[in-house]
Amino acid sequence: MTSDSVLARKPSGQSDGFEHHLSPTAAQALRSNPLSAKATSVLSASYADSDIRDALGLLDKRGIQNTAETRRQLRLAVQKEVIDSNGDIIREFGHVAEQLKRIGLTIASLSQGCEEMKKHISAAHQETAPVLQEASDLMKQKDQVEAKQQLLKAFNAHFIMSEEDIATLTSTAEPVDDTFFAVLARAKKIHNDCEILLGTENQQLGLEIMEQISKSLNRAFQKLYRWIQREFKSLNLENPQISSSIRRALRVLAERPSLFQNCLDFFAEAREHILSDAFYTALTGTSVGGEEDASVKPIELVAHDPLRYVGDMLAWIHSATVSEREALEVLFISEGDEIAKGIQAGRDSEPWNVDGGNDFDGLKALNELVDRDVTGVARVLRQRIGQVIQSHEETIMAYKIANLLNFYRITFSKLLGEDSVLLESLTTLEESALNQFTTLMRDHVAGLQGESQLAPPDLAPPDFLQEGFKQLTAIMKTYETSLTSADSREADFEPILTEAFDPFMEGCENIAKHLEAPARTIFSINCLLAAKNILAPFDFTSTRLSKIQDTVDKHTSTLVEYQYSFFRANSGLQPLLQALAPLSDTKEDLLSIRSLDAFRPEVLIQASQTLDDFLPLALMDAMENLKNLQSSKMARKITEEAADRFCGDFERVEEKLVASDDIWEQEADEETLASSQPLKSLFPRTSGEITVLLS
């Protein structure tokens, strides 16, 4: 019977728990009937339960048919199968029990053997324990000894120098090469590391090693010092490929400032002799030993004048100084500030050094070294140029030499700094040349003042002024090429103007004092205009030009006043103006004009005639007064200004006369009017006519 057939027998529409719908009485009756109870149990079972479904599935696998016999035998068959299965299990467990018994016997045998082995091991351990402890102590001692051996080996390798290294460092037979510098660097490191030992309990060891290393280092620096001196003797600075080993040696020797300074002193002395000999050869064409050098053109023979001679010497020194500086830059500062660092390190290690507080300036040290190298040349130069200055008495030549010295002084100040022997020599020579120029100029001026000077007939600038201006022009052209800064050019040139310009202008003023007007003023203006023309092209004379222009303006005002007086006096207008001057524009003053002597009819007619005679040639006559003024434009301007003032005066006279006539005509009777004439009819010229005639 399959699970599907069983499920098919379930009444449709009836739930599994149908007895819940019965009354209590009916339910009690069902429970008292076994068949009914069975049916109720079957019907109340839920076939959706997993256990029932598994049981039904197991029945399906057996292939049992749903018959009455099968249903009766099913329980028995199942119980039989369960009994058979239990019997099989019991037999299997019997086999397992037998195996377990054998295993138990085996384990007991092993346990007995282990106990015996433990007894043997314990006895052996008691016998070997002292030996093992001793072996362990020996191994620890061995490890300690090996560690000490390694430490000693490392200490010796680091702090102890071999005999070969010491020989390389101190023996003069060994070269100064890369090996020497490597050993020296190692020795310095050992010396520095010894300071660590001084801070530990091994102070005595550190002191001993430091003492040995210090001796070796001192001998090494002495060896390096002597080697550098030997190299300096054969060093060719003109060779662009200067040995790098020398540069390296100098950087290392800088750690001993005293030795380094001695080297510099030795080098400077050697270079001073070399440059002095070279300068002597350049001057004479022969060496100090008397050997002639055919490749050199002697400056003393090639230079044809003092200025060329001085210029060639200065140019040679400048070239030599620049070459010296470039070569020494390669030696001393081309590698950065390594020398400065070395010197500072040396000063730190020599606290007793008095210069230890000053920082090393590589550029300043270079300038000082170059200056020391050319000190000998500077002495020769000072002597030669001093002789040239004292032996020549040409004013312009003395100033040109001074200006040339000024040019090179400024150039060398930029090259070597302000504190150099060469610069001091050039400053002294420049002052000497300027003093010579001043002396010669004053002698020249004194000679001119001793001569009787008269103004030329045409009132032109005198010859001595023209000559002085020629000298001044040459001086200013020379000064224009100087390297004086723009801010101080004018102030620096003022002393030259005081010596080479002012005395000549003062001489012209003395001449002008003896002339009559307007010749005095015209002569002064001509001299001042000539001075302006000379100074104007140069930008460092602006202040002096301004002063000259102010003086010219004052003299111009004087000439305008003179021309104005000329117009008033020669035109006949002067008496009229003087008579009208105290009068005002009141009616009484205007009526009183007719009673003045200057305005009597016959006098006024004569004044009108004088004016008519003057006007046709007035401008020509006025310009004739200024014919010697060398600026025709200025003469014309002065005359025009004076004429304008004269026209203004005439206009005021005319206005007074017209105003007086108007009042007179209003107040006079007919008889008076018939017997007298208006003033304007007696003086008929108008201001418009005057302006036209004088324009």
Secondary structure, DSSP 8 states (H G I E B T S, - for coil): --HHHHHHTS-TT--TTGGGGS-HHHHHHHHHSHHHHHHHHHHHS-TTSHHHHHHHHHHHHHT----HHHHHHHHHHHHHHHHHHHHHHHHHHHHHHHHHHHHHHHHHHHHHHHHHHHHHHHHHHHHHHHHHHHHHHHHHHHHHHHHHHHHHHHHHHHH---HHHHHHHH-TTS--SHHHHHHHHHHHHHHHHHHHHHTSS-HHHHHHHHHHHHHHHHHHHHHHHHHHHHHHHT--TT-SS--HHHHHHHHHHTTSHHHHHHHHHHHHHHHHHHHHHHHHHHHHSB-TTS-B-TT---HHHH--SHHHHHHHHHHHHHHHHHHHHHHHHHHHTTTTTHHHHHHHHHHHH-TT-TTTTS---HHHHHHHHHHHHTHHHHHHHHHHHHHHHHH---HHHHHHHHHHHHHHHHHHHHHH-SS-HHHHHHHHHHHHHHHHHHHHHHHHHHHHHHS-----TT----HHHHHHHHHHHHHHHHHHTS---TTTHHHHHHHHHHHHTHHHHHHHHHHHTTS-TTHHHHHHHHHHHHHHHHHTT-GGGHHHHHHHHHHHHHHHHHHHHHHHHHHHHHTT-HHHHHHHTT--SSHHHHHHGGGSGGGSHHHHHHHHHHHHHHGGGHHHHHHHHTTT-S-HHHHHHHHHHHHHHHHHHHHHHHHHHHHHHHHHHHHS-HHHHHHS--HHHHS---HHHHHHHT-
